[in-house]
């Protein structure tokens, strides 16, 4: 599969601009001019929000009655979860949206300009692709994909259809973090040798069931599953706990962690995948129906620098003041980011050099680009969302292909890497602090995988490459080719 980079995008954009300037009236250019005309500031943009049992409510809050937008449709496979979302939209815009349970009817609705997507992860790519193929601009929640191949295909569809597609990594719209990233990129802390992403977020057990659980009568389970297999519900809760099951979620690495992964890569100024990945960890502290790791380390090698990501779902302290955030280590100091909108640069001795703080409306940025029809106006273009989401998927693939081994010595892949080895030692101490007897549990030691960043595939590993995509149900296939 061909990688899409900024040079390709700018080249394609220049060609389109030249054709438009020459008055060549292809159907695509005519459609583009029509959309641009409809998207003028004085024209109202009609929005459909898909998935409102979580982040979708924030989409409504950010768009309903704001930026000259009107939420006209609310869509969810579960009719029981829409009440609060409907009321919120009506309160903000003084007009009640209509409810639609079937996403297919929403994306085909010619009266909708924008689709926002806050479904479970396994629906993100297909929903975005369907929407763009039907002429809609898209705002999609993180991670933008459930696997690497899906993310690549969303980018391809966005480019081919000339749609505006924003990833929900809202740190990209923070004025404070924009200044902080520029500070790093200008070399103010010297050469950045390591970026660390932290997702220290408490995640208790989801419980253990002894058989299939009933599907709520308000749920169209066939639609809820969509691209994923229709299997018996083997956990207590259908909603939210899908994060911790591989068929629908990506663990906390691809849930909360995607924000910190995106910032880590941003700070390193890397616009491609790493050259290799290895991940270790496990689900420690309880025995439940969750499948993903609640304790995990991923090491990404970029050749001239490294990205290390840590997930901790058990009680833990902070690292240099950060729990859900980032640390960048340079030759002349380090920077700590503790939120989506602030960071502090320090000297090697820990003295404050400069503080950065400030935010911006991520939805407003999206609407600005929708009206201008300029992808470069986006703070979090889908390509950025894809690359950061893909790093999370690479880490999980390494982890899933690993083998369980007793604790007792540093894993081979970490032994010759000082930073990775230190991270592993802190993970062991973290587990001990949570009263876990390391002599009675095992750690999953992931396979170290070499990556071709341009082709976005693994080198010489068929088993790993098979996990870059998935099998899709008939009628819910993410297209293999655009």
N, C-alpha and C positions, 0 to 999 in steps of 0.2 A: 504494500500500500504506500502511496506517495505522501510524504510529509508536506504539510502546508505551512509556509513560513511567511514572515512579514514581506519579504521581497516579492514572493509570488502574489500576495494580496495587493500590494501597491502597483505591481505591474498590471494585474487584471483590472484594477480600478482605473488606471491611466488609459487603458484601451477602451473601457466603457465610456469614460469621459470624452475621449477623442471621437468615438462613434456618435455620441450624443451631439457633440459640437458640430459634426459634419451633417447632422440632420438625417442620419440613417435610421429609418423608422422600423426597427425590428420589433417583434411582439414584446420581447423582454424590456426593451427600452421604452416602448409606449406604456407598458404597465408600470414601469418605474416612474415615468413622468406623472402618471395618474395618481400613484401613491403619494408622490412628493407634493402634488397639488392638494390632495386631500389632507395631507399632514401639515398644512400651514398652521401657524400659531392660532388663528381664529377658528379653526375647525376642531370639533370635539373628536377625540379618539375613543373608540368603543372597545372595552376590555373584557375578556373572559378569564376568570381565575379557576384553574383546575387543581383541586386538592386543597381543602380548607380545614383539615383537622390539626394543623400545625402552622407552618410558615405561611400558608396561604392567607391567613388572617392578617399577617403583616403586609402582604401584597395589597390587600384591600385597604388597609390603613394608609399605605403609601400612595395609592393611586385613585381611590374612589373620591370623586369631587375635587381632586387636585390635578394641577398641570393640564387643566381642561380635558380631563379623562372622565369617563363614565363606565363603571363596572355594570355591564348589561347581563352577564351570565355568570353563574356560579355552578361549577361542576364537581361532583364527587361521587364515587362508587357507593358510598354509604350515605343514604338520605338522612340518617340520624344525626350527622355531625354538622349540618349546614345552618342550623338555627342561628347560632351566634354570628356567623359570617354574614348571613342575610341581614340581620339587624344592624350590624356594623356598617355595611354598605349603605343601607337606607338612611341611617343616621348621618353619615358623612355627605351623601350626595342628594338626600331627600328624594330618592327614587329607588324602589325595590327592584333588584335584579330578578331574572327568572332562574329557576333551577333546572339543570339538565344532568341526568345521571350518566349518559353515554358520551364519552369523550369524542367519539367519531362524529357525532352530530355537531359538536362544538367546533371542531377544526374545519368542518365543511361549511359552516355558517358564513355566508358572504357579507353579513352585516357586522362582523367582528374584525377589528383592525389589529388587535394585540392579544396574544395568549400568554398568560403567566402560568408557570408549572411548579407546583409544590406537592407533588405526589410522592409515594415511596420511590426510592432510587431506581428500581427496575423499570419504571415508566418514563423516566426523564428524557432519554434519547428519542424514543419512538414518538412521544407526545410532541417534542420540539420539532422533529423532522416532519411529522404529519402537518403541524401548524404552518411551518415555513413552506412546505409544498403547496399549501392552500393559500399562500399569499399573506400570511400573518407574520408580524414581528414578534419576537419571543424573549421573555425574561424567564430563565430557568434556574431552579435552585441547585445548590451544590449537593453532592458532586454532580457534574452535568451529565454523567454517564454511569452505567453499572459495570462497564468493562472498557478496556482501552479502545477496541475497535469502534464501539458506539460513539465515543467522543470524537474520533477522527471523522466519522461519517456525519456527525452534526456540523462540524466545521465545513466539510465539503458541501453539504446542502445549503448552509448559510451563504457560502460564496457563490454557488451556482444560481441560487434563487434571488441573490442580492437582498437578502433579508437582514434586518438588524437583530442580533442575538446577543443578549447580555447574560453573563454568569453572575450568580448572586453573591460572589465574594466581595462583600461591601467594603472591606478594608481598602480596596483599590480606589474608593472615592474619598478616603480620608485625606484631608489636606495635610494633617500632621504626618501621616505615614508617607505621603508623596514626598514631603520635604526630607523625611528620614531616609527614604530610599535614595534620593538624589545625593544626600550626604555620604552614604555608603558608596554609591557609584562614582562619586567624584574623588574617592580615595582618601577621605578625611580620616578614616581609621586604618589606612594602609591597605594592604592586600587582605581580602576576606578569605580566610582559609577554611572556615567552617560555619555553616548555618544550622542552628538547632531549632526544631519545631517541638513544642510541648502541648500535649493534650492530657493534662492531669485533671480529669473530671470524674467525680464519683459516679459509679454505675453499679447499683446493687443487683442482686440475683433477680432473674425474671421468673423463677420458680420452675418446678418440674411437674409435668403431667404424665399420666399413665396410659393415655390413649388419645385418639382424635377428639378435638373440642368442637362444639357446635359453632357454625358460622352465624353471626347475627342476621336476623331476618331482613334487616334494613340494608344489607350489603348485597350488591350484585357481585358475587365472588368471581365469576368468570371475567368480568371487567376489571375487578381489583387485581387479579393475577396477571391479566394482559399478556405481556411477552414471556412471563415466567410460567413454569409448570403449574397446573392445577393439582395441588396435593392436599391431603388432609391437614388441618390446622393442628400442629403439634406444639403448641405453647398456650399459655393462659390468655394472652391478649393478642388479638389480630393486629391492632393498631400500635404504632411506635416500636414495639419489640421486633418488628420486621428488620430493624437495623442490625440485629445480632444473628441473622440467618443468611447464609450465603446466597440463596436464590433471589433474595429481594434487597439485601443490604450489603454494606461494606465495612461493618464494624465502626468503632469510633475513629479509626484512621480516616475513613471516608465519610464520616458524619461531622462531628465538631472539628476533627483534625484537618480536614481539607482547607479550612481557613488558614491555619498555621502553616500547612504545606505550601499554600500559595504565597504567603508572605516570605517564607524561607527562600523559595525559588526567586521571588522578586528581588530580595536583598542580594542574592548571588548574581543577579542579572543574567540568568540562564534562560534561554528561550527554546529549549529542547529538553528531551529526556536525558537521564543520566546514562553513563556508560555501563554501569553494573548496579545490581541491587542484591542485598541479602537482608533477611528479616528473621527475628527470633521472638519467642514469647510463649504465651499460653493463656488459658482461662483459669485463673487461680482464685482461691478463697471461697468458692462455692461450686456446687455441682447442679447445673440447671439445663434448660433447653437451648441456651445460647450456643452458637457455633463459632463465633468470631473471638478473637483475642481480647481480653480485658487488660492485658499487660503485654506490651510489644515494643520492640526496637527495630527500626529500619535504617539501613546505612546505604546511601546513594553516593556513588563515586562519579564525579564529573571530570576527573583527571587532574585539574589544577585546584580543585577544592572539593569539599564534601558536604553532604546534607545528612544529618542524623535526626530521626524522628522518634519521639518517645510517647507511648500511650500508657496511662495508668488509670485504671478504673477503681482501685482500692484507695482508702484514705492515704494521703501523702502530703508532705510539705512542698514548698516551692523551690525553684532553682534560680538563684540570683534575683529573687523577687517575682519570678514568673511561674504561673501554673498552667494557664491556657494562653500561650504566647510564643515568643521567639527570642533567641539570643544569636547574635552574629559576632564571631571572634575574628578580629583583624590583627595585623602585626603591630598596630599602634593604639589598640584599645578594643573595646567591645560595646555592643549596643543591646539593650534589653527592651523588648516590646511586651507590654502586659495587657493590651486590649486592642480593639479594632481601630483605635484612633490616637494612640500615644506611644512614644518610645523615648528612651534616654540613652545618650552616648556617654561612655565612661573612658577614662584613661586606664592603662593597664593596672594602675594601683587602686582603681575604683572611685576616682574623683570625677564628679559630673563635668562633662564638657558642654553638653547642650541638651535641652529638652524639646521634644516635638509634640504638638497636640493640636487637634482640630478635626472636624468631620465635614461631610458633605452628604447631600441626599442622593443615594445611589439610584433610586427610582427616577429622580429628576434628571440625572445624567442619562439614563436609558431613554426617557422621553425626548430629551434634547437630540439624541442621535436618531430617534425615530422621525423626528420632524426635519432634521437636516439631511437625512439619508446618507450620513457620513459615518462609516464604521469606525473611522479613526477618532470620532468624538466619544466613543465608549471608553470608560475607565476599565471595564472588565469584559472585553470582547470574548466571544466563545472560544477562540484559540487559546487565550490565557486560561480559561476555565478547563479546557480539555487537557492541557499540559499538566496542570496541577492535580487534576483528578486522576490522570493516568499514572502519576507517580504513586498515588495511594494504591491504585490497582496493582502496580508492579510489586509494591511491598507485600500486598496480600497474596499475590501469586507465589512469591518466594516462600512465604509463611505456610501456605496451604500445601506446598510440595515438600515440606520439611519432614524430619523424623524426630520423634520424641527421644530425648536422651537425658540421663540423670544429671543433676547439677553436680558440681565438684571441680570443674575446670572451665576456663574461658573457652568458648567455641573457637575453632581454628580460624574462621573468617574474621574474628575479632581480635585474636591474640597478637597479630602484628600491627594492629591499628590502635595507637595510643588512645585516641578519643573514643573509639568504639569500645575498647576494652574497659575504659573508665566508666562508660555508660552502662555496660553490662554489670560491673561491680556495684554500681549504685542501684541497679534493678534488683540484684540479689539482696542487698541490704533493705530495700523497700519491701520486698516480700517477707523478709525476716521480721521487720517492724510490724507487719500485719499478722504475726504469729503463724506464719506458714513454715512448716518444717521441710526444708529443702531436701532432706534425705528421703522424704515420702512422696515427692512429686517429681514430674519430669518437665523439661523445657523443650518446646518444639524448635529445632534448629533448622531454619529454612535453607533452601538450596541457593547458592550464590549463582546469579544469572547474569550473563553478559547480554548487553542490549545494543541494538543498532538504532541510535536515536533518529536517524533520517527515515528509516522504513518503519520504525515503531514496532519492531519485532525482537524476539530473543534469538541469539545466535546459537545454533546447534542444539536446540532443545524442543523437540516436538510436543512433549507433554506440557511444557510451559506455554508454548505458542497456542495450544488448544484452549488455554484459559484466557486468551486475549479477547475471545468472543464467547458466545453461548449458542445453544440450539433454541430456536424460537417457535412458539406455537403458531399454527396456521391461522392467518388473519392478523397476526400481531408481529410480523417479521420486521426487524430493522433491516432496511435494504443493504445488501452486501456491496452493491455498486450504485453510485449516484448517477 
